[in-house]
Amino acid sequence: MPKRYFQHNFPGSGVPKGDTGFWKDRIKDVLNAIQCNEQRFVKDCDGGLYVGLGGVGYALWYVQSLLDEQNDLLAKAEQYLGINSQYYNKSNLRPGDRLGFLLGSSGISAVQAVVAKSTGKDSVKHLADFNRHATEYLESDPLGCGSDEVLVGRAGYIKGALWIKQVTQVDAVPVSQLYKLCDTMLNSGRSYANKVKSPSPLMYQYYKTEYLGAAHGVAGILQAFLSVPGYF
């Protein structure tokens, strides 16, 4: 029977197990490298939390949540997120940029709300900015290319709302509205499955391609369904 793994041929780090000080220093080195090399221009904002400045802001917040002594990271996170938020305030945004969680403005609003909560500031505006996208996601296909996947679609938005709830204990989107979003996503999958006579009761497309994985596909969408408390 063939092996299902590769042999590990690399030497160990030489760091004793449990030496948290070494790894904290390494994390700080990586953060410093990111901040020294990451540009803060408009061209660096496209991609939001995924590949834009917003992702750097999220990383700084996350590290601060683990290393309490790095309090200055929250102020820097606010700066990165603020620049990315300004980028998404343009009037000629593509639908995915306007709505998306990982690749759009709703994700930036979500992390801004969490950072505000962490600094003791008012997060109401950011929560409202996040919530206002829910109504548009209730339309059948607001993106015009398939609106159910994780990066810019309903599944990602639902997961974003659940993440805000987990971190802040605040319902950015009421459970009743999350159920409506799930209903819309369920109807979308049924409708497309019937249209293409899929052997699966639920099937989805993104730019006319059927995916099974976690980013654009069925796996990520099903995970969103299963994550909403009480939906099934």
Stockholm file with secondary structure:
# STOCKHOLM 1.0

chainA/1-232         MPKRYFQHNFPGSGVPKGDTGFWKDRIKDVLNAIQCNEQRFVKDCDGGLYVGLGGVGYALWYVQSLLDEQNDLLAKAEQYLGINSQYYNKSNLRPGDRLGFLLGSSGISAVQAVVAKSTGKDSVKHLADFNRHATEYLESDPLGCGSDEVLVGRAGYIKGALWIKQVTQVDAVPVSQLYKLCDTMLNSGRSYANKVKSPSPLMYQYYKTEYLGAAHGVAGILQAFLSVPGYF
#=GR chainA/1-232 SS CCCSSCCCCSCCCCCCTTCHHHHHHHHHHHHHHHHHHCCCSGGGTTTHHHHSHHHHHHHHHHHHHHCTTCTHHHHHHHHHHHHHHHHTTCSSCCHHHHHCSSSSHHHHHHHHHHHHHHHTCCCHHHHHHHHTHHHHHTSSCTTSSCCCSSSSSHHHHHHHHHHHHHHHSCCSSCHHHHHHHHHHHHHHHHHHHHHHTCSSSCCCCBTTBCCCSSSSSHHHHHHHHHHSTTCC
#=GC SS_cons         CCCSSCCCCSCCCCCCTTCHHHHHHHHHHHHHHHHHHCCCSGGGTTTHHHHSHHHHHHHHHHHHHHCTTCTHHHHHHHHHHHHHHHHTTCSSCCHHHHHCSSSSHHHHHHHHHHHHHHHTCCCHHHHHHHHTHHHHHTSSCTTSSCCCSSSSSHHHHHHHHHHHHHHHSCCSSCHHHHHHHHHHHHHHHHHHHHHHTCSSSCCCCBTTBCCCSSSSSHHHHHHHHHHSTTCC
//
